[in-house]
Amino acid sequence: MDKSIHDPLMLAEAAASSADRWRERDLAVLWHPCTQMREHPHTLPLLPIERGEGPWLVGRDGKRYLDAVSSWWVNLFGHAEPRIAAAIAQQASELQHVILAGCSHAPAVELAERLLAIAPREAGRAPFSKVFYADNGSAGVEVALKMAFHWFRNRGIEGRDKFIALEGGYHGETLGALAVGDIPLYRRVYAPLLTEAIFAPSPDAYLCEPGESAQARARRSAAALGELLERHAGEVCALILEPRLQCAGGMRMHDPLYLRLARELCDAHGVFLIADEIAVGFGRTGTLFASEQSGVAPDFLCLSKGLTGGSLPLAAVLTTEAVYEGFLDDSREKAFLHSHSYTGNPLACAAALATLGIFEQDRVIERNRQTAGAMARLSAPIGEHRHVADLRQAGMVVAFELTRDGDRHTPFDPASRVGLRAYRAALERGVLLRPLGDVLYWMPPYCLDDDALDLLARTTAEVIDIATREATA
């Protein structure tokens, strides 16, 4: 009998060898996103993942990793969620895809009905009434930007061709979405290709002056936004922002008051409000949609990521009857002719319907509030670390800002790669904790149990200690 079949050491060696061969195959043919490929495979470990199980990712070598970042913030209920998988399989046996121009199908209609029914509402304001589908978050943002601009043109109002966005914001990588983003690392090289946006001061509470509250910071930033709208009166078609939480900008959080004040300013100046809830929607910040915390309904609501529970790409842009009617005309030039081949894909819509069903069946928001309370308790001691300048939380998102001696004005030298050091140390301990610069954060799937939460907290504390000690040695 071949002893290797039962020898644990030999099995582990075989699995490791298989993983190494897979890395070689990968690097021979793949160009990975958001990656300096020169860092693979040594500086930045490459994980060959074979399958997912709840909040866990399982590598080809058998190693398990707690997915603390929900695989780029898309996974809500854990990997291989059987109800979503079953919905996709059932739909695949009936209709995989059909052109949505001139055709219709049940999943697209039913999903639109469900989204409109649960979307944020605001007293005295007409509710959302129409849904436009796209393939991903960036494409959804493009839809909203183009609709806002085009609406004014259809009304014969010239000159409304500028967008206001927030400093430190991020809305995607396509050229239109990138133009309203303010993260230099992503946009600087492409600046010659981008339209020129106007950037308003962020209400980011981390930027509060000594003694200033988050609400006071929100009011001060809103006042600056009002000045910009006055200065560019008649030029701006829309303001776009991420409610409550600027994710890619470093998980920077602000008081919900800001969105309320921004809504009032947009109304006063006849400007559309676009809420980018691609990352913050579907329960991430404590409510189903972050806009709810401000009691505000925007003119455009952009959704993606968690919309399908992390299973298939899909985006939805919700808007109002007033916007929709602005495109109704005998002229095709006044129609919104934007399209994608996979717009309203039935498989993705079926996955999204299953996702919404799980929210109802499992009372997800209520359960998330309990989990968020546990996350707050577990993160509090880590926030006392010498090199943690700020611990912040919005629902199911917790962030740790790492600086030298916890001084907000003394970041670590970028060459010390504190975030990368922490990332590598976390992988060694079985946790995928991908940083944003020197900001570590938790944005896990909603299915974490107490043991997984304890592992996440224990690992975070350890790797912060390791990474900052190495950087200050």
Phi and psi in degrees as a GROMACS rama.xvg file:
@    title "Ramachandran Plot"
@    xaxis  label "Phi"
@    yaxis  label "Psi"
@TYPE xy
-73.2542  111.787  ASP-2
-65.2949  -23.2517  LYS-3
-63.393  -20.4814  SER-4
-66.185  -30.131  ILE-5
-115.208  -8.6415  HIS-6
-80.2993  113.463  ASP-7
-59.3975  -39.5567  PRO-8
-64.3388  -44.3114  LEU-9
-67.3653  -36.6007  MET-10
-63.9382  -41.9049  LEU-11
-64.8983  -41.1325  ALA-12
-64.6798  -39.3525  GLU-13
-65.302  -40.4851  ALA-14
-64.8646  -42.0637  ALA-15
-63.6874  -40.8902  ALA-16
-63.1499  -40.5629  SER-17
-62.4033  -41.2358  SER-18
-65.149  -39.7602  ALA-19
-63.344  -43.0441  ASP-20
-62.9261  -37.8832  ARG-21
-65.0902  -39.8387  TRP-22
-60.4704  -41.9585  ARG-23
-62.1462  -44.8026  GLU-24
-62.2265  -43.3261  ARG-25
-58.9787  -54.414  ASP-26
-68.1504  -15.2514  LEU-27
-77.4056  -21.2059  ALA-28
-133.217  -20.7052  VAL-29
-102.889  145.298  LEU-30
-115.574  110.519  TRP-31
-83.5731  150.56  HIS-32
-75.1926  152.08  PRO-33
50.4305  43.7908  CYS-34
-143.112  133.981  THR-35
-82.7754  104.157  GLN-36
-62.1698  -20.5184  MET-37
-63.3339  -21.9685  ARG-38
-77.502  -16.6555  GLU-39
-87.3497  142.461  HIS-40
-100.047  2.42797  PRO-41
-91.8329  -56.475  HIS-42
-66.2172  -42.5666  THR-43
-115.076  108.51  LEU-44
-60.9618  142.103  PRO-45
-107.126  121.799  LEU-46
-100.797  110.436  LEU-47
-76.8974  107.266  PRO-48
-96.6281  131.683  ILE-49
-99.5198  -37.6979  GLU-50
-160.314  170.239  ARG-51
-124.036  148.21  GLY-52
-140.372  102.095  GLU-53
59.8366  -126.47  GLY-54
-83.6473  6.54953  PRO-55
-106.995  144.956  TRP-56
-109.495  136.442  LEU-57
-116.296  122.129  VAL-58
-78.8414  166.98  GLY-59
-64.7504  -20.7842  ARG-60
-91.0036  5.54322  ASP-61
88.6861  -8.50683  GLY-62
-69.635  143.502  LYS-63
-108.949  139.441  ARG-64
-129.202  127.703  TYR-65
-72.829  121.195  LEU-66
-82.2456  82.4556  ASP-67
-75.8335  -6.86922  ALA-68
-118.897  15.7522  VAL-69
51.6186  35.0969  SER-70
49.6692  63.155  SER-71
65.7735  37.4012  TRP-72
74.1403  16.2652  TRP-73
-99.1539  -28.4165  VAL-74
-85.7354  122.407  ASN-75
-99.3064  -48.5696  LEU-76
-111.044  11.3073  PHE-77
103.342  155.346  GLY-78
-71.1546  147.266  HIS-79
58.6139  40.9589  ALA-80
-63.4934  117.973  GLU-81
-64.0639  -31.5549  PRO-82
-69.9988  -37.1882  ARG-83
-70.8519  -42.8226  ILE-84
-59.8816  -40.7821  ALA-85
-66.1329  -39.219  ALA-86
-64.5876  -39.9532  ALA-87
-65.7032  -44.4835  ILE-88
-62.6288  -43.0695  ALA-89
-62.7498  -43.6886  GLN-90
-66.3485  -36.7898  GLN-91
-64.0216  -26.1255  ALA-92
-81.2949  -7.48566  SER-93
-114.698  -50.5679  GLU-94
-158.787  114.498  LEU-95
-85.4122  -39.384  GLN-96
-163.523  150.556  HIS-97
-152.878  145.593  VAL-98
-57.1192  134.134  ILE-99
-93.567  -3.82898  LEU-100
-84.8544  108.511  ALA-101
87.4811  -6.75073  GLY-102
-125.075  165.537  CYS-103
-142.781  162.685  SER-104
-154.708  158.274  HIS-105
-60.4628  -45.7534  ALA-106
-59.2025  -38.4862  PRO-107
-66.7187  -43.1329  ALA-108
-67.7258  -47.41  VAL-109
-64.1281  -38.6377  GLU-110
-65.7047  -43.378  LEU-111
-59.0779  -43.6571  ALA-112
-60.3988  -43.6107  GLU-113
-67.8519  -42.0074  ARG-114
-64.0479  -43.0882  LEU-115
-63.9372  -31.8885  LEU-116
-72.569  -29.1286  ALA-117
-104.75  -3.68704  ILE-118
-64.4682  156.272  ALA-119
-57.4053  143.095  PRO-120
-125.84  153.756  ARG-121
-134.353  129.792  GLU-122
-56.9117  131.605  ALA-123
83.0196  1.88114  GLY-124
-120.26  138.527  ARG-125
-60.5207  137.252  ALA-126
-73.7918  166.085  PRO-127
-60.3278  145.694  PHE-128
-135.969  -10.5599  SER-129
-136.149  148.931  LYS-130
-125.957  130.684  VAL-131
-116.4  126.391  PHE-132
-92.3502  150.577  TYR-133
-142.129  -177.18  ALA-134
-90.8231  -27.6384  ASP-135
-160.768  177.313  ASN-136
-60.8412  -47.0524  GLY-137
-59.2696  -43.0138  SER-138
-64.8719  -36.0576  ALA-139
-63.7514  -41.0531  GLY-140
-62.7379  -42.6627  VAL-141
-56.8732  -41.7623  GLU-142
-58.7862  -49.5999  VAL-143
-64.2214  -42.4783  ALA-144
-61.8749  -46.5213  LEU-145
-66.2553  -40.5479  LYS-146
-61.8729  -44.5844  MET-147
-61.0502  -46.945  ALA-148
-64.4092  -46.6616  PHE-149
-65.6163  -34.3152  HIS-150
-58.2665  -45.2446  TRP-151
-65.9628  -39.3634  PHE-152
-61.9467  -41.8234  ARG-153
-63.1995  -28.1884  ASN-154
-83.9828  0.614849  ARG-155
76.9812  18.6775  GLY-156
-98.5669  105.997  ILE-157
-86.6797  156.661  GLU-158
90.6055  -11.1421  GLY-159
-85.8893  74.6828  ARG-160
-126.344  16.0731  ASP-161
-114.848  150.608  LYS-162
-117.949  142.542  PHE-163
-105.952  135.045  ILE-164
-134.363  172.592  ALA-165
-96.3865  143.575  LEU-166
-58.2037  136.829  GLU-167
81.5318  3.37529  GLY-168
-84.6644  164.478  GLY-169
-146.966  135.455  TYR-170
-136.795  9.03357  HIS-171
128.694  178.75  GLY-172
-110.261  -11.937  GLU-173
-68.2524  160.816  THR-174
-61.9213  -40.4225  LEU-175
-65.9184  -45.9523  GLY-176
-65.5983  -39.1551  ALA-177
-65.4695  -32.2102  LEU-178
-64.2147  -28.1473  ALA-179
-101.421  14.0681  VAL-180
-99.2682  155.667  GLY-181
-133.907  47.6292  ASP-182
-115.309  105.934  ILE-183
-53.0949  -37.3201  PRO-184
-55.9079  -35.0708  LEU-185
-89.4879  -34.3326  TYR-186
-105.225  -19.2267  ARG-187
-56.6124  -48.0535  ARG-188
-67.6412  -26.2455  VAL-189
-96.6551  4.97284  TYR-190
-50.5996  -40.7664  ALA-191
-61.9522  -19.1911  PRO-192
-92.7186  -7.86398  LEU-193
-100.233  145.979  LEU-194
-68.7774  157.536  THR-195
-91.6507  116.743  GLU-196
-98.1833  165.721  ALA-197
-106.951  128.424  ILE-198
-108.037  126.271  PHE-199
-97.3184  151.809  ALA-200
-57.5256  137.207  PRO-201
-73.9081  144.425  SER-202
-80.8806  8.95419  PRO-203
-41.2329  117.606  ASP-204
-67.4621  -20.2846  ALA-205
-64.5826  -21.939  TYR-206
-92.0986  10.077  LEU-207
-58.4687  141.88  CYS-208
-71.8161  160.106  GLU-209
-52.6491  127.523  PRO-210
82.5844  -3.42699  GLY-211
-88.051  134.343  GLU-212
-83.497  164.353  SER-213
-61.7251  -37.5481  ALA-214
-66.1485  -39.9882  GLN-215
-64.5295  -40.0273  ALA-216
-61.9148  -40.6161  ARG-217
-62.1979  -43.0335  ALA-218
-64.9741  -41.3643  ARG-219
-65.2552  -40.8486  ARG-220
-68.5412  -37.7078  SER-221
-64.6974  -37.2874  ALA-222
-62.6398  -40.5511  ALA-223
-65.7477  -37.7928  ALA-224
-61.9521  -42.888  LEU-225
-59.7454  -38.4456  GLY-226
-65.323  -39.4053  GLU-227
-64.5747  -41.4429  LEU-228
-65.24  -35.4997  LEU-229
-67.2241  -44.6906  GLU-230
-65.6632  -31.3674  ARG-231
-112.962  35.5459  HIS-232
-57.092  132.378  ALA-233
80.5056  2.33093  GLY-234
-111.574  -22.6152  GLU-235
-97.7022  131.949  VAL-236
-97.9318  -30.0849  CYS-237
-158.443  151.913  ALA-238
-106.813  130.606  LEU-239
-118.431  136.535  ILE-240
-155.525  162.843  LEU-241
-98.2002  113.299  GLU-242
-66.3116  133.244  PRO-243
75.9856  -31.5376  ARG-244
-152.888  118.664  LEU-245
-92.7953  103.55  GLN-246
-74.2654  -67.8829  CYS-247
-64.793  -18.4706  ALA-248
-76.3608  3.4124  GLY-249
117.471  26.2135  GLY-250
51.2369  47.94  MET-251
-85.6788  132.95  ARG-252
-116.003  149.778  MET-253
-138.467  164.033  HIS-254
-70.6592  141.04  ASP-255
-59.337  -18.1092  PRO-256
-57.1836  -33.0466  LEU-257
-59.3305  -43.1156  TYR-258
-64.0992  -38.039  LEU-259
-61.6711  -45.4743  ARG-260
-67.6454  -38.3504  LEU-261
-63.942  -40.4792  ALA-262
-59.3123  -44.4256  ARG-263
-63.6675  -40.3915  GLU-264
-67.9141  -40.2899  LEU-265
-62.4464  -42.349  CYS-266
-61.9223  -42.3686  ASP-267
-65.5685  -29.1417  ALA-268
-106.636  7.21263  HIS-269
64.4107  38.8893  GLY-270
-114.695  138.725  VAL-271
-71.238  148.325  PHE-272
-111.509  120.666  LEU-273
-106.887  118.51  ILE-274
-99.4545  114.974  ALA-275
-88.3718  95.4998  ASP-276
-105.946  27.9801  GLU-277
-59.5461  -43.8204  ILE-278
-95.9138  -27.8014  ALA-279
-98.5057  -6.18884  VAL-280
-79.0437  174.445  GLY-281
59.8243  48.6054  PHE-282
89.226  -0.0795027  GLY-283
-64.0276  -36.6378  ARG-284
-104.119  10.225  THR-285
112.186  -20.3201  GLY-286
-124.987  164.56  THR-287
-56.545  -44.8902  LEU-288
-124.913  140.419  PHE-289
-62.2606  -31.9809  ALA-290
-59.5674  -26.9246  SER-291
-59.8024  -30.7981  GLU-292
-69.0354  -16.4035  GLN-293
-102.552  -5.39385  SER-294
67.3707  30.3122  GLY-295
-120.348  142.674  VAL-296
-115.758  122.29  ALA-297
-76.0772  179.2  PRO-298
-84.6939  -28.8188  ASP-299
-133.548  133.559  PHE-300
-120.277  116.469  LEU-301
-98.9226  124.925  CYS-302
-126.99  145.348  LEU-303
-168.309  -143.38  SER-304
42.923  -97.18  LYS-305
-67.9411  -5.01083  GLY-306
-53.3734  -37.5694  LEU-307
-106.715  16.8115  THR-308
68.5309  16.9895  GLY-309
85.8452  22.7771  GLY-310
-104.461  -44.3356  SER-311
-141.631  151.706  LEU-312
-73.0216  132.797  PRO-313
-165.423  142.857  LEU-314
-134.031  153.278  ALA-315
-136.979  135.489  ALA-316
-115.095  117.762  VAL-317
-97.5452  138.064  LEU-318
-147.916  -176.45  THR-319
-100.869  167.905  THR-320
-63.9722  -34.1807  GLU-321
-63.6964  -40.2351  ALA-322
-67.2313  -46.8404  VAL-323
-57.8813  -44.8083  TYR-324
-66.8686  -21.534  GLU-325
-68.9178  -8.5599  GLY-326
-110.661  -1.02586  PHE-327
-83.7361  118.082  LEU-328
-167.065  162.359  ASP-329
-71.9501  -20.3095  ASP-330
-86.142  129.05  SER-331
-68.2266  -23.5827  ARG-332
-65.0822  -24.2678  GLU-333
-90.3181  -4.67073  LYS-334
-77.4035  158.049  ALA-335
-91.9771  98.191  PHE-336
-92.3916  10.4797  LEU-337
-60.6593  137.947  HIS-338
-155.436  156.794  SER-339
-134.89  146.821  HIS-340
-57.1232  -38.8083  SER-341
-99.8451  21.22  TYR-342
-53.9175  126.707  THR-343
64.8185  32.8478  GLY-344
-52.7073  128.675  ASN-345
-58.8926  -38.3993  PRO-346
-62.8567  -45.1617  LEU-347
-66.6301  -39.6521  ALA-348
-64.5015  -38.8405  CYS-349
-63.3131  -40.6364  ALA-350
-62.581  -40.9613  ALA-351
-65.9165  -39.449  ALA-352
-62.7415  -40.5914  LEU-353
-63.9926  -38.5033  ALA-354
-60.9841  -47.9486  THR-355
-63.4939  -34.893  LEU-356
-62.5564  -39.3117  GLY-357
-65.4234  -38.2495  ILE-358
-56.0988  -41.3677  PHE-359
-74.8992  -47.066  GLU-360
-65.7225  -39.1507  GLN-361
-100.117  3.36825  ASP-362
48.9648  55.3372  ARG-363
-62.684  -44.5974  VAL-364
-62.141  -42.0359  ILE-365
-62.5987  -43.9524  GLU-366
-66.3168  -37.8995  ARG-367
-61.0781  -36.8733  ASN-368
-64.0087  -35.3018  ARG-369
-68.549  -42.696  GLN-370
-64.6961  -39.5623  THR-371
-62.5491  -35.3423  ALA-372
-63.8476  -41.0293  GLY-373
-65.0012  -39.7185  ALA-374
-62.447  -38.6871  MET-375
-63.5647  -43.9407  ALA-376
-65.7233  -41.5554  ARG-377
-73.4349  -30.6917  LEU-378
-82.5464  -23.0635  SER-379
-55.6538  -47.1539  ALA-380
-63.4106  -32.4433  PRO-381
-66.7989  -33.5755  ILE-382
-63.7895  -16.6398  GLY-383
-85.8921  -3.12167  GLU-384
-59.2656  144.739  HIS-385
-53.6695  -35.7712  ARG-386
-103.182  15.1118  HIS-387
-98.0967  111.018  VAL-388
-81.1784  -26.5257  ALA-389
-156.126  134.517  ASP-390
-115.623  124.329  LEU-391
-137.332  153.265  ARG-392
-146.732  139.781  GLN-393
-135.616  99.4403  ALA-394
61.0474  -118.883  GLY-395
-89.4197  20.2779  MET-396
-122.968  126.26  VAL-397
-126.793  136.934  VAL-398
-132.045  144.643  ALA-399
-121.391  117.032  PHE-400
-91.4787  116.522  GLU-401
-98.6881  123.826  LEU-402
-140.455  164.747  THR-403
-66.9679  120.898  ARG-404
57.8507  23.0488  ASP-405
69.5278  15.4325  GLY-406
-87.0843  118.435  ASP-407
-62.2475  -20.8936  ARG-408
-98.0711  5.52136  HIS-409
-130.442  77.4362  THR-410
-68.6199  160.636  PRO-411
-67.1067  150.126  PHE-412
-57.88  125.008  ASP-413
-53.6972  -29.5398  PRO-414
-66.7449  -19.0374  ALA-415
-77.8011  -15.3103  SER-416
50.4072  53.1403  ARG-417
-60.793  -45.3882  VAL-418
-59.9987  -43.036  GLY-419
-64.6219  -40.2843  LEU-420
-59.5128  -43.3887  ARG-421
-65.7403  -39.7268  ALA-422
-60.258  -47.6897  TYR-423
-65.1626  -41.8122  ARG-424
-65.061  -35.8189  ALA-425
-67.7891  -40.1356  ALA-426
-59.896  -39.4962  LEU-427
-61.6955  -24.2412  GLU-428
-100.824  8.36276  ARG-429
83.0714  28.9969  GLY-430
-131.889  128.152  VAL-431
-89.5258  103.962  LEU-432
-127.57  71.1492  LEU-433
-74.1874  120.487  ARG-434
-84.2396  167.759  PRO-435
-113.129  94.1957  LEU-436
63.9951  -122.237  GLY-437
-103.992  27.6031  ASP-438
-109.465  116.866  VAL-439
-92.8306  144.857  LEU-440
-146.964  156.575  TYR-441
-109.758  123.404  TRP-442
-142.205  67.3202  MET-443
-83.617  166.986  PRO-444
-59.867  156.684  PRO-445
-76.7495  -1.47911  TYR-446
-98.6415  14.8635  CYS-447
-63.8974  134.586  LEU-448
-96.1036  -178.905  ASP-449
-62.8454  -38.5772  ASP-450
-64.7613  -41.1438  ASP-451
-66.7541  -39.9247  ALA-452
-63.9521  -40.9495  LEU-453
-62.9056  -42.1359  ASP-454
-61.3899  -43.2465  LEU-455
-61.9524  -46.2617  LEU-456
-67.4863  -44.9308  ALA-457
-62.1029  -43.385  ARG-458
-65.9989  -43.124  THR-459
-59.307  -45.6829  THR-460
-60.4608  -43.0695  ALA-461
-65.1121  -45.1084  GLU-462
-75.0526  -29.3437  VAL-463
-64.0572  -42.6319  ILE-464
-63.4081  -44.6503  ASP-465
-64.1205  -50.9365  ILE-466
-65.4521  -41.8897  ALA-467
-74.7622  -32.4147  THR-468
-65.794  -42.7936  ARG-469
-63.9954  -38.9677  GLU-470
-72.809  -21.0235  ALA-471
-107.524  4.51273  THR-472
